[in-house]
Amino acid sequence: MPKRNDFALKLLGDLEDTLVHGSLVRRVEMLRNITDLFMAGGVDYADNDQLQLFDDVFACLVQNIEVSAKAALAKRLAPHPGAPPRIIHTLAFDDTIEVAEPVLTQSPRLDEAALIENARTKSQAHLLAISRRAQLSGALTDVLVERGDIEVVTSTAANPGAEFSETGFARLVERADGNERLAASVGSRAGIPRHHLLRLLAKASDTVREKLQAAHPDTHEAIDGIVRQVAAKAQQRSAADDVDVVAARALVGKLHEAGELDETRVAQFARDSRFNETNAAISCLTNMPFMAVESMMVEARSEGVMVLAKVLDFGWPTVKAILEMRGNGTSDEAFTRISYERLKPSTAQQVLRFHRMQQQPLAV
């Protein structure tokens, strides 16, 4: 190990004397002085020995110290790009949110693994602090949306620097059911995939509006405005203009021409959460307009999916994969499976003919 310089030896000597003989007031005073020294920039932050030394000193001084002193340290170190990593981790995982919040919200020294661990194990207040970071990865928002309460989820959805995975968007849409503020935040995100936006619209028009109007009879106009806002956004993004939809339909078309489009392929698309490809494949196999199938696939209830699958004589594992891909899963799998198995092919054909007649004006 490289030799410590005189500065390090003096610092360690003062620390030892304070820990052995110093009062709590003296410890707090030394913590403040050490923080001043570090923040003054007289430290070579690229020097691992010096950084480790400060890390060791901070770790000793914050033991058995009052919350206000730790919170003050956290506020000062949080935005520093070269802050000692171990003390930052310690402060972030402190049970007291006044200590953890500044670090969780601001510190660039917390890596994604630490943030995900914190989000999986700490309080809702910790999750809320994380949700306010300038940038959030899809892996991190997956945890926030799944584990967080409605305040955490709403904060995450409203964060312009947040990224969302396919799973994250599906869960957001599910949790937006019945909550107009969250529905508006999710629906206004620039990166929301078309099929999730349409599912949100279906939920907003069929479920959210009814619940909110019943609970708040004087707010019909405001609720209708939210629904119209989401609807307008969906209409502006037609299937013909969506590059992901165009690419999916092109791929499925080639598979169909090559004789390689079958139930196995559809099931794999669903398991891989490739909604547009699944939708395009079912459209091709049923000879139904793409947007007609899309409407049945995104509606809140699962009957449309079961009708399409029954017409194609899909087995239950494929149906289950499609339902799970949609994000609503199979919370009562036994009941859903029985309903599917009892659905007669002739009935499914009749329903599909009805949908085909309704959708005739739509372009294929």
N, C-alpha and C positions, 0 to 999 in steps of 0.2 A: 504493500500500500504506500502511495507517495507520502513523503514527509509533510506534516502540517507546518504552515508558516507561523510566524510570531502572532499574527492577527488571530489565527485559529486557536493557538494555545492560550492567549489572553482571554478570548471569548469563553473557552471551555473552563478556564479557571474561575472567571466571574460567575459562570453558571453554577459550577459546583458549590461555590461559597453561598450563592443565593438559595440553592436547593437545600443545603444543610442548615444554614443559619438564618435565612431570610424569612420574613413574615409573608403572609399572603399579599399584602400591599406591595412589598418589595418584589415579589414575583410578577405582579401585574405591571409594575413600573419597568421591570427588566424586559418583559414581553413587549411593551410599547417601544422601548429603546431599540430592541433588536429589530422590531418591525420597521422603525424609522430608518435604521441602518440599511436594511435590505431594500426598502423602497427608494432610498436616496440614489440608488444606482451605482454605489461604490463597490459592487460585487460583479465578478465575472461570471455571468449566468451560464456560460458555456463550460465553465470549470466544474466538473462533476463533484470534485472534492469539496469545493466551497458550497455548492448547492446542497450536498449531503449534510454538510456541517450545519447549515441553517435548518435543514429538515430535522436533524437530531435535536437542535436547541429548541425549536418550536414544539416538538413532540414532548420534550421534558417539561416545558413551561406551561403547556395547556392542561397538564394533569392536575385534577382537583382544583381547578380554578373556576371562578364565578362565570356564569353564563354570559353576562354583559361583556366581559373581557374577551371571551372566545368569539362572540358575535362581532365585536369591533375588529378583531383580527381577520375574521372571515370577510368582512366588508372591504378591508384594505387589500387583502391578497387576491380576492376573487377575480378582478379584471386583469391581473398581472399575467402576461404570457409566459413569464419565466418563474412563476411561483414554485416553491419546492413541492414536488408531487405527492409525497406521503402525507404532509400536513393538509394539503388540499383534499385528499381522499378521506382523511380522518374527519375533517370539518363537514364534508358532504354527507357522511354517514352518521353524523351526530343526531341523536333522537330529537333534540330541540330544534324546531324549524327556524328559529331566529338565527341560529348558528349555521344551519345547512343551506338555507335559502339563497343567500348571495352567491355561494359557490355553485350550487346546482343551476342557478339561472345564468350565471355569467362566465364561470371559469373555463378558459380554453385548455386547461391542463387536465380536465377530466376526459378520459377516453370513452369510446362508445361502450366498451365492456363494463366499465364502472357505472355508467349512467343506466344501462339496462339492468345491472344487478340492483342498483338503488331503486329503480322503478318497480322491480319485482318483489322487493322485500320491505321497503319503508312505507311511511304513512301517506295518506292522500295529500297532505300538505306538501310532502316531498315531491310527489308526482306533479302537483300543480306548479311547483317551482320549475321542474324540468320542462314542463309544457311551454314555458315562457322563454326558453332559450332561442337564440336567433336562428339556429339551424337544428332540425330534428330529422334523423334518418328514418327510413321506412321500418327498419328493425326496431327502433326505439318507439316509434308511434304505434306499432303493433301492440306493444306492452301497455302503453298509456291508454289506448282505446279499449283494450280488453280488461284491464284491471282498474282503471280510473273510474271515479264517480262521475256524475253528469257534469260537474263543474270542470273537472280535469279534461273530460272528452270535449266539451265545448271550447275550452281554452286551446286545446290541441288543434281542433278543426279550424279555429279562427287564426291560427299562427301562419302567416304567409311563408315562413321559412320551413314549414313542415313538409316532409315527403310521406307518401302513403303507399303501401304495397297493395296488391289486389285484395289480400285478406283484410288489410286495414280499411280500405274503402267499403268492402262488404259489411264489416262490423259497424262502421260509422253510419251507413244507411240504416242498418238494423236498429241502432241505438237512437237514431233520429226520429223513429216512429213515435209520434205523440208529443214531440218537443219542437215548437216552431222556431225557436232561436237556433237550435242545433241544425235543423233542416235547412234553414237559410244559410248558415255558415258552410255546411257541406255542399249545398247546391251552388254556391257562388265560387267554389274553388276552381281555378283555371285548369287544373290538371285532372279533374275528375273524369274517369272513363265514361263513354257514352252510356253503356249499359247500366252502370251504377246510377248515373243521373236519371235514367228512365225509371229505374226501380224506385229511386227517391221520389220521383214525380208520381208514380203509381201509389206509393204509400201516402204521399202528401194529399193527393186528391181523394183517396178512398178512406183513409184512416185519420190522418192528422187533422184535417179540416173538421171532421165530425166531432172528434174528441175536444178540440179547442173551442168550437162553437158551443158545445154543450156546457163546457166549464166556464166559458167567458161569453155569454150571449151578447155583450155590448161590443165585441171586437170582431164581428163578422168581416167587416171591410178590411181590417188589417190582415187577418188570416187569409182572406181571398187574395190579397196583394202578394203575400208570400208564395202562394200556389201559382199565381200568374207569373211571378218572377222566375220560378223554376221551370215552368212550362215554356216560357219564351226562350229560355236558354236551351232547352231540349230541342225546340223547333228550329233554332238557328243552326243546330249541328245535325243536319240530315245524314242519313246513312251514306248517301252518295258523296258527301264532303268529308267524311271521317276516314282518314288514311288507314287506320287500323282495321276498319270494317272492309274497306276496299281490298286491302292485302289479304284479309282472312277469306273473303269470297273468292279471290283469285286462286288461293292455295286449294281451297275445297273444290273449286271447279276442275282443277288439274287432277286431283285425286279421283273425282267422280269420272272423268273421262278415261282415266287409267284403270277403272274398275277396282279402285282401292279404298272406296268410301263405304264403310260398313259400321255395324254397332261397335265393334272393337275400337275403331278409330274415334268414334264419337265419345266413347267412354274414356279414352285416353285424353282427348281434348278437355273433357270435363275435369278429370283428375288433375290435369295441369293448370286448371283455372283459366283456360283459354275460351272465354265466353263467346267472343265473336266467331271463332272457328266452330265451336259447338253449335251456335245459332245458325251459321251458314250451312253446316252439314245437315242439320235437321230440315232446314228450308229446302235444301237440294233433294233430300231423300223423300220428303213428303210432297214435293212439287208445290209448296206453299210460298207465297211472296215472303221475302226476307223480313220485311217490317211487320208482317202479320205474325210470323213466328216470334219475332223479337217482342212484340206486344204481349204475347202469351207467356213468354219466358220471364219477363220482368214484372208481371203483375204480382201483387203481394201474396195471393193464394197460390197453392201448388197444383190446382186442378188443370190448368193449361199445360203444364209440363207433363202431367200424367196422361192427358189426352194425346199429346204428340207422341209420347213414348209408346202408348198402347197401339196406336195406329201402325207404328213401326215394329211392333212386337218385341220391344226391348225387354231384357230381363231386369229384375229388381236391382242388382248391383249397378247397372248403368243408370237407372232412374235415381238411385241414391246418390251417385256421383254428381249427377246434374243438379239435384236439389242442394247438395252441399256446396257446389260451385256458386250457386246463386246467393249463398250467404245465409239462407234461413235454415239450412241443415235439415235434420229430421229429429226434432226434439221428441216426438212421439213416433219413433220409427215403426213400432209394431202396428199402430193404427194406420199410419200412412201406407205401409206395405199391404195391409189387408184391403185398404181402399183401392189401391192400384190393382191388386189381383182380382178384385170383384168387378172392376170396371170392364164392361163387355166391349170387345172390339167394334161391334156394330154401333154401340152408343158413341164410342170415341169417333168413329167415322162420321156420324151424324153431326156431332159437335164441330168437327173440323170442317165439314161442308158449310155449316153455318158461318164459321169464321171466314172461310174462303169467300163466301158471298158478301160478307161485310167489308172485306178488304179488297175487293175487285178494283176499286179506283187506284189502289196503291201500286207504285211501280215495282216490278220484280227486280 
